[in-house]
Amino acid sequence: MLDEAIFPFMDIHTGERWAVRPNRGRIPWWIFKGDRRVPDTRLSDYLGMARIVGIRDDTPVGDSMRRGRLYWRLLEPMAVAALNTSPRKASRGCWRR
């Protein structure tokens, strides 16, 4: 059994590799540690994701976020992997299921 979750990523354009390592529990303490989150992202990038909570169910998730490094390196690949669709098309209602 693993002690922690590790999600490896690779940028197919640059070959850069990194891993996102979230902590256990409901409070995302991992976003405060640079070595556990997406490289070259800031705490403010992650706090910006809180806007997802306030959007309507039929609003595409991608419309509620700034499309920066966090969006392209974490949210876009995870949406495609989990929902088989882009955040620009996936509504908030899709994420609840």
Buried (B, 14 or more C-beta within 10 A) or exposed (E): EEEEEEEEBEEEEEEEEBBBBBBEEEEEEBBEEEEBBBBEBBEEBBEBBEEBEEBEEEBBBBEBBEEBBBBEBBBBBBBEEEBEBBBEEBBBEBBEE
